[in-house]
Amino acid sequence: MTGTKEDGLAARAGRMFSAYRDGDEAKMADLVRILTPILWHTVRGVRLDPATAEDVVQSVWLTLVRKAETISEPQAVLQWLVVTARREAWRVAKATTKMRPEDLESAVGSDQLPSRESVEDDVVTADTQSRLWRHIQKLPDRCQALLRVIAFADRPDYAELARSLGMPQGSIGPTRGRCLAKLRLALTNDPGWEAR
């Protein structure tokens, strides 16, 4: 486990949220900065396109501001945000009837910032990202969720992660190892990946 309970992501988020509710509005910006990557990848895990995912994440933050006083335990704000983001993403995904498989494929990897390198480098980078995310999307749902959070969280809080994913805390490390091994095997067997 990384760090102690006192400096875990859920604890830091809880302190920021408490400070925000006590009147320090700048702490909300800090909270948004550290938790948006997790919410973004939680929402994208439901396979929403980037624009819709951005709308859902923004909606989740607005909901938090509106309902800030109803959250009785500030330490639970991270779990509240992840659960709210997942539910809202599911709701939006069900309401979206025009989503086609080719829309998903073109959206994979497009949520990265544009590169200032050559067009050739951009094409290679986009292909690499697209290939990687296609292989990640073929993993079991639990692996996808775990890898998305661990890949984009600065210092994931394993206790909070275990609660969010509904798995024992002690199994996160071994599960992550098995998921990465599956991904590594898939990439090794991909002739297009080996050429990199």
PyMOL CGO cylinders between C-alpha atoms (Angstrom):
from pymol import cmd
from pymol.cgo import CYLINDER

trace = [
    CYLINDER, 0.00, 0.00, 0.00, 1.32, 3.46, -0.85, 0.3, 1, 1, 1, 1, 1, 1,
    CYLINDER, 1.32, 3.46, -0.85, 1.51, 6.03, 1.90, 0.3, 1, 1, 1, 1, 1, 1,
    CYLINDER, 1.51, 6.03, 1.90, -0.43, 6.09, 5.13, 0.3, 1, 1, 1, 1, 1, 1,
    CYLINDER, -0.43, 6.09, 5.13, -4.13, 6.49, 5.70, 0.3, 1, 1, 1, 1, 1, 1,
    CYLINDER, -4.13, 6.49, 5.70, -3.55, 10.13, 6.66, 0.3, 1, 1, 1, 1, 1, 1,
    CYLINDER, -3.55, 10.13, 6.66, -2.03, 11.06, 3.29, 0.3, 1, 1, 1, 1, 1, 1,
    CYLINDER, -2.03, 11.06, 3.29, -4.19, 8.85, 1.04, 0.3, 1, 1, 1, 1, 1, 1,
    CYLINDER, -4.19, 8.85, 1.04, -6.22, 10.34, -1.77, 0.3, 1, 1, 1, 1, 1, 1,
    CYLINDER, -6.22, 10.34, -1.77, -9.55, 9.94, 0.07, 0.3, 1, 1, 1, 1, 1, 1,
    CYLINDER, -9.55, 9.94, 0.07, -8.14, 11.66, 3.17, 0.3, 1, 1, 1, 1, 1, 1,
    CYLINDER, -8.14, 11.66, 3.17, -6.66, 14.55, 1.15, 0.3, 1, 1, 1, 1, 1, 1,
    CYLINDER, -6.66, 14.55, 1.15, -9.92, 14.93, -0.78, 0.3, 1, 1, 1, 1, 1, 1,
    CYLINDER, -9.92, 14.93, -0.78, -11.86, 14.88, 2.49, 0.3, 1, 1, 1, 1, 1, 1,
    CYLINDER, -11.86, 14.88, 2.49, -9.68, 17.65, 3.96, 0.3, 1, 1, 1, 1, 1, 1,
    CYLINDER, -9.68, 17.65, 3.96, -10.10, 19.79, 0.84, 0.3, 1, 1, 1, 1, 1, 1,
    CYLINDER, -10.10, 19.79, 0.84, -13.86, 19.22, 0.82, 0.3, 1, 1, 1, 1, 1, 1,
    CYLINDER, -13.86, 19.22, 0.82, -14.13, 20.14, 4.51, 0.3, 1, 1, 1, 1, 1, 1,
    CYLINDER, -14.13, 20.14, 4.51, -12.16, 23.33, 3.91, 0.3, 1, 1, 1, 1, 1, 1,
    CYLINDER, -12.16, 23.33, 3.91, -14.42, 24.17, 0.94, 0.3, 1, 1, 1, 1, 1, 1,
    CYLINDER, -14.42, 24.17, 0.94, -17.54, 23.69, 3.07, 0.3, 1, 1, 1, 1, 1, 1,
    CYLINDER, -17.54, 23.69, 3.07, -15.96, 25.88, 5.75, 0.3, 1, 1, 1, 1, 1, 1,
    CYLINDER, -15.96, 25.88, 5.75, -15.70, 28.72, 3.22, 0.3, 1, 1, 1, 1, 1, 1,
    CYLINDER, -15.70, 28.72, 3.22, -12.35, 28.22, 1.46, 0.3, 1, 1, 1, 1, 1, 1,
    CYLINDER, -12.35, 28.22, 1.46, -13.68, 28.16, -2.11, 0.3, 1, 1, 1, 1, 1, 1,
    CYLINDER, -13.68, 28.16, -2.11, -10.18, 27.74, -3.59, 0.3, 1, 1, 1, 1, 1, 1,
    CYLINDER, -10.18, 27.74, -3.59, -10.12, 24.22, -2.16, 0.3, 1, 1, 1, 1, 1, 1,
    CYLINDER, -10.12, 24.22, -2.16, -12.82, 23.18, -4.63, 0.3, 1, 1, 1, 1, 1, 1,
    CYLINDER, -12.82, 23.18, -4.63, -10.41, 24.01, -7.46, 0.3, 1, 1, 1, 1, 1, 1,
    CYLINDER, -10.41, 24.01, -7.46, -7.79, 21.79, -5.79, 0.3, 1, 1, 1, 1, 1, 1,
    CYLINDER, -7.79, 21.79, -5.79, -10.34, 19.01, -5.40, 0.3, 1, 1, 1, 1, 1, 1,
    CYLINDER, -10.34, 19.01, -5.40, -11.32, 19.29, -9.06, 0.3, 1, 1, 1, 1, 1, 1,
    CYLINDER, -11.32, 19.29, -9.06, -7.65, 19.19, -10.11, 0.3, 1, 1, 1, 1, 1, 1,
    CYLINDER, -7.65, 19.19, -10.11, -6.78, 16.00, -8.22, 0.3, 1, 1, 1, 1, 1, 1,
    CYLINDER, -6.78, 16.00, -8.22, -10.01, 14.05, -8.77, 0.3, 1, 1, 1, 1, 1, 1,
    CYLINDER, -10.01, 14.05, -8.77, -11.08, 14.95, -12.31, 0.3, 1, 1, 1, 1, 1, 1,
    CYLINDER, -11.08, 14.95, -12.31, -8.67, 12.42, -13.91, 0.3, 1, 1, 1, 1, 1, 1,
    CYLINDER, -8.67, 12.42, -13.91, -10.28, 9.62, -11.88, 0.3, 1, 1, 1, 1, 1, 1,
    CYLINDER, -10.28, 9.62, -11.88, -13.79, 10.80, -12.72, 0.3, 1, 1, 1, 1, 1, 1,
    CYLINDER, -13.79, 10.80, -12.72, -12.86, 11.24, -16.38, 0.3, 1, 1, 1, 1, 1, 1,
    CYLINDER, -12.86, 11.24, -16.38, -11.65, 7.66, -16.68, 0.3, 1, 1, 1, 1, 1, 1,
    CYLINDER, -11.65, 7.66, -16.68, -14.56, 6.33, -14.65, 0.3, 1, 1, 1, 1, 1, 1,
    CYLINDER, -14.56, 6.33, -14.65, -16.95, 7.99, -17.09, 0.3, 1, 1, 1, 1, 1, 1,
    CYLINDER, -16.95, 7.99, -17.09, -14.95, 6.98, -20.18, 0.3, 1, 1, 1, 1, 1, 1,
    CYLINDER, -14.95, 6.98, -20.18, -15.04, 3.42, -18.86, 0.3, 1, 1, 1, 1, 1, 1,
    CYLINDER, -15.04, 3.42, -18.86, -18.76, 3.44, -19.65, 0.3, 1, 1, 1, 1, 1, 1,
    CYLINDER, -18.76, 3.44, -19.65, -17.65, 4.17, -23.25, 0.3, 1, 1, 1, 1, 1, 1,
    CYLINDER, -17.65, 4.17, -23.25, -19.03, 7.65, -23.62, 0.3, 1, 1, 1, 1, 1, 1,
    CYLINDER, -19.03, 7.65, -23.62, -17.48, 9.81, -26.31, 0.3, 1, 1, 1, 1, 1, 1,
    CYLINDER, -17.48, 9.81, -26.31, -15.11, 12.54, -25.04, 0.3, 1, 1, 1, 1, 1, 1,
    CYLINDER, -15.11, 12.54, -25.04, -17.60, 15.42, -25.36, 0.3, 1, 1, 1, 1, 1, 1,
    CYLINDER, -17.60, 15.42, -25.36, -20.35, 13.54, -23.54, 0.3, 1, 1, 1, 1, 1, 1,
    CYLINDER, -20.35, 13.54, -23.54, -17.89, 12.35, -20.89, 0.3, 1, 1, 1, 1, 1, 1,
    CYLINDER, -17.89, 12.35, -20.89, -16.81, 15.96, -20.33, 0.3, 1, 1, 1, 1, 1, 1,
    CYLINDER, -16.81, 15.96, -20.33, -20.45, 16.98, -19.85, 0.3, 1, 1, 1, 1, 1, 1,
    CYLINDER, -20.45, 16.98, -19.85, -21.02, 14.15, -17.37, 0.3, 1, 1, 1, 1, 1, 1,
    CYLINDER, -21.02, 14.15, -17.37, -17.92, 15.03, -15.32, 0.3, 1, 1, 1, 1, 1, 1,
    CYLINDER, -17.92, 15.03, -15.32, -18.97, 18.70, -15.23, 0.3, 1, 1, 1, 1, 1, 1,
    CYLINDER, -18.97, 18.70, -15.23, -22.47, 17.66, -14.17, 0.3, 1, 1, 1, 1, 1, 1,
    CYLINDER, -22.47, 17.66, -14.17, -21.02, 15.56, -11.34, 0.3, 1, 1, 1, 1, 1, 1,
    CYLINDER, -21.02, 15.56, -11.34, -19.00, 18.52, -10.04, 0.3, 1, 1, 1, 1, 1, 1,
    CYLINDER, -19.00, 18.52, -10.04, -22.06, 20.80, -10.21, 0.3, 1, 1, 1, 1, 1, 1,
    CYLINDER, -22.06, 20.80, -10.21, -24.09, 18.19, -8.34, 0.3, 1, 1, 1, 1, 1, 1,
    CYLINDER, -24.09, 18.19, -8.34, -21.42, 18.06, -5.63, 0.3, 1, 1, 1, 1, 1, 1,
    CYLINDER, -21.42, 18.06, -5.63, -21.55, 21.84, -5.21, 0.3, 1, 1, 1, 1, 1, 1,
    CYLINDER, -21.55, 21.84, -5.21, -25.36, 21.77, -4.99, 0.3, 1, 1, 1, 1, 1, 1,
    CYLINDER, -25.36, 21.77, -4.99, -25.41, 18.86, -2.53, 0.3, 1, 1, 1, 1, 1, 1,
    CYLINDER, -25.41, 18.86, -2.53, -22.25, 19.67, -0.55, 0.3, 1, 1, 1, 1, 1, 1,
    CYLINDER, -22.25, 19.67, -0.55, -24.10, 20.06, 2.73, 0.3, 1, 1, 1, 1, 1, 1,
    CYLINDER, -24.10, 20.06, 2.73, -25.83, 16.68, 2.38, 0.3, 1, 1, 1, 1, 1, 1,
    CYLINDER, -25.83, 16.68, 2.38, -22.57, 14.73, 2.51, 0.3, 1, 1, 1, 1, 1, 1,
    CYLINDER, -22.57, 14.73, 2.51, -22.26, 13.99, 6.22, 0.3, 1, 1, 1, 1, 1, 1,
    CYLINDER, -22.26, 13.99, 6.22, -18.74, 12.51, 6.12, 0.3, 1, 1, 1, 1, 1, 1,
    CYLINDER, -18.74, 12.51, 6.12, -16.18, 14.55, 4.14, 0.3, 1, 1, 1, 1, 1, 1,
    CYLINDER, -16.18, 14.55, 4.14, -13.86, 11.52, 3.92, 0.3, 1, 1, 1, 1, 1, 1,
    CYLINDER, -13.86, 11.52, 3.92, -16.53, 9.87, 1.74, 0.3, 1, 1, 1, 1, 1, 1,
    CYLINDER, -16.53, 9.87, 1.74, -16.43, 12.58, -0.95, 0.3, 1, 1, 1, 1, 1, 1,
    CYLINDER, -16.43, 12.58, -0.95, -14.15, 10.56, -3.25, 0.3, 1, 1, 1, 1, 1, 1,
    CYLINDER, -14.15, 10.56, -3.25, -16.42, 7.52, -3.12, 0.3, 1, 1, 1, 1, 1, 1,
    CYLINDER, -16.42, 7.52, -3.12, -19.49, 9.75, -3.53, 0.3, 1, 1, 1, 1, 1, 1,
    CYLINDER, -19.49, 9.75, -3.53, -17.98, 11.35, -6.64, 0.3, 1, 1, 1, 1, 1, 1,
    CYLINDER, -17.98, 11.35, -6.64, -16.95, 8.02, -8.23, 0.3, 1, 1, 1, 1, 1, 1,
    CYLINDER, -16.95, 8.02, -8.23, -20.34, 6.40, -7.59, 0.3, 1, 1, 1, 1, 1, 1,
    CYLINDER, -20.34, 6.40, -7.59, -22.20, 9.51, -8.81, 0.3, 1, 1, 1, 1, 1, 1,
    CYLINDER, -22.20, 9.51, -8.81, -20.03, 9.70, -11.95, 0.3, 1, 1, 1, 1, 1, 1,
    CYLINDER, -20.03, 9.70, -11.95, -20.59, 6.03, -12.74, 0.3, 1, 1, 1, 1, 1, 1,
    CYLINDER, -20.59, 6.03, -12.74, -24.35, 6.28, -12.25, 0.3, 1, 1, 1, 1, 1, 1,
    CYLINDER, -24.35, 6.28, -12.25, -24.64, 9.45, -14.33, 0.3, 1, 1, 1, 1, 1, 1,
    CYLINDER, -24.64, 9.45, -14.33, -22.51, 7.91, -17.09, 0.3, 1, 1, 1, 1, 1, 1,
    CYLINDER, -22.51, 7.91, -17.09, -24.73, 4.81, -17.15, 0.3, 1, 1, 1, 1, 1, 1,
    CYLINDER, -24.73, 4.81, -17.15, -27.85, 7.00, -17.27, 0.3, 1, 1, 1, 1, 1, 1,
    CYLINDER, -27.85, 7.00, -17.27, -26.47, 9.07, -20.16, 0.3, 1, 1, 1, 1, 1, 1,
    CYLINDER, -26.47, 9.07, -20.16, -25.23, 5.98, -22.01, 0.3, 1, 1, 1, 1, 1, 1,
    CYLINDER, -25.23, 5.98, -22.01, -28.70, 4.41, -21.84, 0.3, 1, 1, 1, 1, 1, 1,
    CYLINDER, -28.70, 4.41, -21.84, -30.26, 7.62, -23.13, 0.3, 1, 1, 1, 1, 1, 1,
    CYLINDER, -30.26, 7.62, -23.13, -27.82, 7.85, -26.03, 0.3, 1, 1, 1, 1, 1, 1,
    CYLINDER, -27.82, 7.85, -26.03, -29.32, 5.98, -28.94, 0.3, 1, 1, 1, 1, 1, 1,
    CYLINDER, -29.32, 5.98, -28.94, -27.09, 7.16, -31.77, 0.3, 1, 1, 1, 1, 1, 1,
    CYLINDER, -27.09, 7.16, -31.77, -23.85, 5.62, -30.50, 0.3, 1, 1, 1, 1, 1, 1,
    CYLINDER, -23.85, 5.62, -30.50, -22.25, 3.34, -33.09, 0.3, 1, 1, 1, 1, 1, 1,
    CYLINDER, -22.25, 3.34, -33.09, -19.21, 1.07, -32.73, 0.3, 1, 1, 1, 1, 1, 1,
    CYLINDER, -19.21, 1.07, -32.73, -17.21, 3.21, -35.14, 0.3, 1, 1, 1, 1, 1, 1,
    CYLINDER, -17.21, 3.21, -35.14, -17.88, 6.26, -32.92, 0.3, 1, 1, 1, 1, 1, 1,
    CYLINDER, -17.88, 6.26, -32.92, -16.25, 4.42, -30.02, 0.3, 1, 1, 1, 1, 1, 1,
    CYLINDER, -16.25, 4.42, -30.02, -13.22, 3.44, -32.05, 0.3, 1, 1, 1, 1, 1, 1,
    CYLINDER, -13.22, 3.44, -32.05, -12.65, 6.97, -33.31, 0.3, 1, 1, 1, 1, 1, 1,
    CYLINDER, -12.65, 6.97, -33.31, -13.04, 8.35, -29.78, 0.3, 1, 1, 1, 1, 1, 1,
    CYLINDER, -13.04, 8.35, -29.78, -10.38, 6.06, -28.27, 0.3, 1, 1, 1, 1, 1, 1,
    CYLINDER, -10.38, 6.06, -28.27, -7.23, 8.06, -27.67, 0.3, 1, 1, 1, 1, 1, 1,
    CYLINDER, -7.23, 8.06, -27.67, -8.76, 11.34, -28.88, 0.3, 1, 1, 1, 1, 1, 1,
    CYLINDER, -8.76, 11.34, -28.88, -8.99, 12.66, -25.34, 0.3, 1, 1, 1, 1, 1, 1,
    CYLINDER, -8.99, 12.66, -25.34, -5.27, 13.41, -25.31, 0.3, 1, 1, 1, 1, 1, 1,
    CYLINDER, -5.27, 13.41, -25.31, -3.90, 16.91, -25.77, 0.3, 1, 1, 1, 1, 1, 1,
    CYLINDER, -3.90, 16.91, -25.77, -2.68, 17.67, -29.28, 0.3, 1, 1, 1, 1, 1, 1,
    CYLINDER, -2.68, 17.67, -29.28, 0.99, 17.08, -29.85, 0.3, 1, 1, 1, 1, 1, 1,
    CYLINDER, 0.99, 17.08, -29.85, 3.39, 19.75, -31.10, 0.3, 1, 1, 1, 1, 1, 1,
    CYLINDER, 3.39, 19.75, -31.10, 5.43, 17.14, -32.91, 0.3, 1, 1, 1, 1, 1, 1,
    CYLINDER, 5.43, 17.14, -32.91, 5.32, 16.31, -36.60, 0.3, 1, 1, 1, 1, 1, 1,
    CYLINDER, 5.32, 16.31, -36.60, 2.21, 14.93, -38.26, 0.3, 1, 1, 1, 1, 1, 1,
    CYLINDER, 2.21, 14.93, -38.26, 4.00, 11.60, -38.63, 0.3, 1, 1, 1, 1, 1, 1,
    CYLINDER, 4.00, 11.60, -38.63, 4.69, 11.48, -34.88, 0.3, 1, 1, 1, 1, 1, 1,
    CYLINDER, 4.69, 11.48, -34.88, 1.07, 12.39, -34.19, 0.3, 1, 1, 1, 1, 1, 1,
    CYLINDER, 1.07, 12.39, -34.19, -0.13, 9.52, -36.38, 0.3, 1, 1, 1, 1, 1, 1,
    CYLINDER, -0.13, 9.52, -36.38, 2.20, 7.01, -34.68, 0.3, 1, 1, 1, 1, 1, 1,
    CYLINDER, 2.20, 7.01, -34.68, 1.20, 8.27, -31.21, 0.3, 1, 1, 1, 1, 1, 1,
    CYLINDER, 1.20, 8.27, -31.21, -2.52, 8.12, -32.05, 0.3, 1, 1, 1, 1, 1, 1,
    CYLINDER, -2.52, 8.12, -32.05, -2.15, 4.59, -33.44, 0.3, 1, 1, 1, 1, 1, 1,
    CYLINDER, -2.15, 4.59, -33.44, -0.21, 3.47, -30.35, 0.3, 1, 1, 1, 1, 1, 1,
    CYLINDER, -0.21, 3.47, -30.35, -2.83, 4.91, -27.99, 0.3, 1, 1, 1, 1, 1, 1,
    CYLINDER, -2.83, 4.91, -27.99, -5.70, 3.50, -30.02, 0.3, 1, 1, 1, 1, 1, 1,
    CYLINDER, -5.70, 3.50, -30.02, -4.09, 0.05, -30.12, 0.3, 1, 1, 1, 1, 1, 1,
    CYLINDER, -4.09, 0.05, -30.12, -3.38, 0.13, -26.35, 0.3, 1, 1, 1, 1, 1, 1,
    CYLINDER, -3.38, 0.13, -26.35, -6.95, 1.20, -25.45, 0.3, 1, 1, 1, 1, 1, 1,
    CYLINDER, -6.95, 1.20, -25.45, -8.44, -1.42, -27.78, 0.3, 1, 1, 1, 1, 1, 1,
    CYLINDER, -8.44, -1.42, -27.78, -6.52, -4.09, -25.87, 0.3, 1, 1, 1, 1, 1, 1,
    CYLINDER, -6.52, -4.09, -25.87, -7.54, -2.59, -22.52, 0.3, 1, 1, 1, 1, 1, 1,
    CYLINDER, -7.54, -2.59, -22.52, -11.20, -2.65, -23.62, 0.3, 1, 1, 1, 1, 1, 1,
    CYLINDER, -11.20, -2.65, -23.62, -10.88, -6.40, -24.27, 0.3, 1, 1, 1, 1, 1, 1,
    CYLINDER, -10.88, -6.40, -24.27, -9.87, -7.06, -20.65, 0.3, 1, 1, 1, 1, 1, 1,
    CYLINDER, -9.87, -7.06, -20.65, -12.51, -8.04, -18.06, 0.3, 1, 1, 1, 1, 1, 1,
    CYLINDER, -12.51, -8.04, -18.06, -14.50, -5.09, -16.67, 0.3, 1, 1, 1, 1, 1, 1,
    CYLINDER, -14.50, -5.09, -16.67, -12.74, -5.28, -13.29, 0.3, 1, 1, 1, 1, 1, 1,
    CYLINDER, -12.74, -5.28, -13.29, -9.31, -5.03, -14.97, 0.3, 1, 1, 1, 1, 1, 1,
    CYLINDER, -9.31, -5.03, -14.97, -10.46, -2.09, -17.06, 0.3, 1, 1, 1, 1, 1, 1,
    CYLINDER, -10.46, -2.09, -17.06, -11.76, -0.18, -14.04, 0.3, 1, 1, 1, 1, 1, 1,
    CYLINDER, -11.76, -0.18, -14.04, -8.69, -0.95, -11.94, 0.3, 1, 1, 1, 1, 1, 1,
    CYLINDER, -8.69, -0.95, -11.94, -6.16, -0.02, -14.63, 0.3, 1, 1, 1, 1, 1, 1,
    CYLINDER, -6.16, -0.02, -14.63, -7.95, 3.21, -15.51, 0.3, 1, 1, 1, 1, 1, 1,
    CYLINDER, -7.95, 3.21, -15.51, -7.90, 4.42, -11.92, 0.3, 1, 1, 1, 1, 1, 1,
    CYLINDER, -7.90, 4.42, -11.92, -4.37, 3.27, -11.11, 0.3, 1, 1, 1, 1, 1, 1,
    CYLINDER, -4.37, 3.27, -11.11, -2.98, 4.65, -14.37, 0.3, 1, 1, 1, 1, 1, 1,
    CYLINDER, -2.98, 4.65, -14.37, -4.35, 8.14, -13.81, 0.3, 1, 1, 1, 1, 1, 1,
    CYLINDER, -4.35, 8.14, -13.81, -4.38, 8.61, -10.04, 0.3, 1, 1, 1, 1, 1, 1,
    CYLINDER, -4.38, 8.61, -10.04, -1.26, 10.22, -8.63, 0.3, 1, 1, 1, 1, 1, 1,
    CYLINDER, -1.26, 10.22, -8.63, -1.33, 8.15, -5.43, 0.3, 1, 1, 1, 1, 1, 1,
    CYLINDER, -1.33, 8.15, -5.43, -4.38, 5.88, -5.39, 0.3, 1, 1, 1, 1, 1, 1,
    CYLINDER, -4.38, 5.88, -5.39, -5.99, 5.28, -2.01, 0.3, 1, 1, 1, 1, 1, 1,
    CYLINDER, -5.99, 5.28, -2.01, -6.24, 1.48, -1.91, 0.3, 1, 1, 1, 1, 1, 1,
    CYLINDER, -6.24, 1.48, -1.91, -8.92, 1.43, 0.80, 0.3, 1, 1, 1, 1, 1, 1,
    CYLINDER, -8.92, 1.43, 0.80, -11.14, 3.79, -1.20, 0.3, 1, 1, 1, 1, 1, 1,
    CYLINDER, -11.14, 3.79, -1.20, -10.34, 1.96, -4.42, 0.3, 1, 1, 1, 1, 1, 1,
    CYLINDER, -10.34, 1.96, -4.42, -11.31, -1.35, -2.81, 0.3, 1, 1, 1, 1, 1, 1,
    CYLINDER, -11.31, -1.35, -2.81, -14.65, 0.10, -1.70, 0.3, 1, 1, 1, 1, 1, 1,
    CYLINDER, -14.65, 0.10, -1.70, -15.34, 1.67, -5.11, 0.3, 1, 1, 1, 1, 1, 1,
    CYLINDER, -15.34, 1.67, -5.11, -14.54, -1.52, -7.02, 0.3, 1, 1, 1, 1, 1, 1,
    CYLINDER, -14.54, -1.52, -7.02, -16.14, -3.85, -4.47, 0.3, 1, 1, 1, 1, 1, 1,
    CYLINDER, -16.14, -3.85, -4.47, -13.03, -5.96, -3.90, 0.3, 1, 1, 1, 1, 1, 1,
    CYLINDER, -13.03, -5.96, -3.90, -10.82, -6.75, -0.89, 0.3, 1, 1, 1, 1, 1, 1,
    CYLINDER, -10.82, -6.75, -0.89, -8.04, -4.22, -0.38, 0.3, 1, 1, 1, 1, 1, 1,
    CYLINDER, -8.04, -4.22, -0.38, -5.39, -6.93, -0.22, 0.3, 1, 1, 1, 1, 1, 1,
    CYLINDER, -5.39, -6.93, -0.22, -6.37, -8.22, -3.65, 0.3, 1, 1, 1, 1, 1, 1,
    CYLINDER, -6.37, -8.22, -3.65, -5.80, -4.93, -5.50, 0.3, 1, 1, 1, 1, 1, 1,
    CYLINDER, -5.80, -4.93, -5.50, -2.05, -5.43, -5.97, 0.3, 1, 1, 1, 1, 1, 1,
    CYLINDER, -2.05, -5.43, -5.97, -2.29, -9.07, -7.14, 0.3, 1, 1, 1, 1, 1, 1,
    CYLINDER, -2.29, -9.07, -7.14, -5.29, -8.26, -9.35, 0.3, 1, 1, 1, 1, 1, 1,
    CYLINDER, -5.29, -8.26, -9.35, -3.42, -5.33, -10.88, 0.3, 1, 1, 1, 1, 1, 1,
    CYLINDER, -3.42, -5.33, -10.88, -0.47, -7.65, -11.56, 0.3, 1, 1, 1, 1, 1, 1,
    CYLINDER, -0.47, -7.65, -11.56, -2.71, -10.21, -13.28, 0.3, 1, 1, 1, 1, 1, 1,
    CYLINDER, -2.71, -10.21, -13.28, -4.44, -7.50, -15.33, 0.3, 1, 1, 1, 1, 1, 1,
    CYLINDER, -4.44, -7.50, -15.33, -1.11, -6.02, -16.44, 0.3, 1, 1, 1, 1, 1, 1,
    CYLINDER, -1.11, -6.02, -16.44, 0.14, -9.50, -17.34, 0.3, 1, 1, 1, 1, 1, 1,
    CYLINDER, 0.14, -9.50, -17.34, -2.97, -10.06, -19.52, 0.3, 1, 1, 1, 1, 1, 1,
    CYLINDER, -2.97, -10.06, -19.52, -2.44, -6.69, -21.17, 0.3, 1, 1, 1, 1, 1, 1,
    CYLINDER, -2.44, -6.69, -21.17, 1.27, -7.39, -21.71, 0.3, 1, 1, 1, 1, 1, 1,
    CYLINDER, 1.27, -7.39, -21.71, 0.45, -10.77, -23.31, 0.3, 1, 1, 1, 1, 1, 1,
    CYLINDER, 0.45, -10.77, -23.31, -2.16, -9.18, -25.60, 0.3, 1, 1, 1, 1, 1, 1,
    CYLINDER, -2.16, -9.18, -25.60, 0.30, -6.49, -26.68, 0.3, 1, 1, 1, 1, 1, 1,
    CYLINDER, 0.30, -6.49, -26.68, 3.08, -9.06, -27.22, 0.3, 1, 1, 1, 1, 1, 1,
    CYLINDER, 3.08, -9.06, -27.22, 0.77, -11.05, -29.50, 0.3, 1, 1, 1, 1, 1, 1,
    CYLINDER, 0.77, -11.05, -29.50, -0.18, -7.94, -31.49, 0.3, 1, 1, 1, 1, 1, 1,
    CYLINDER, -0.18, -7.94, -31.49, 2.15, -7.73, -34.55, 0.3, 1, 1, 1, 1, 1, 1,
    CYLINDER, 2.15, -7.73, -34.55, 1.44, -4.01, -34.89, 0.3, 1, 1, 1, 1, 1, 1,
    CYLINDER, 1.44, -4.01, -34.89, 2.59, -3.38, -31.31, 0.3, 1, 1, 1, 1, 1, 1,
    CYLINDER, 2.59, -3.38, -31.31, 5.82, -5.37, -31.70, 0.3, 1, 1, 1, 1, 1, 1,
    CYLINDER, 5.82, -5.37, -31.70, 6.93, -3.04, -34.48, 0.3, 1, 1, 1, 1, 1, 1,
    CYLINDER, 6.93, -3.04, -34.48, 7.18, -0.14, -32.01, 0.3, 1, 1, 1, 1, 1, 1,
]
cmd.load_cgo(trace, "trace")
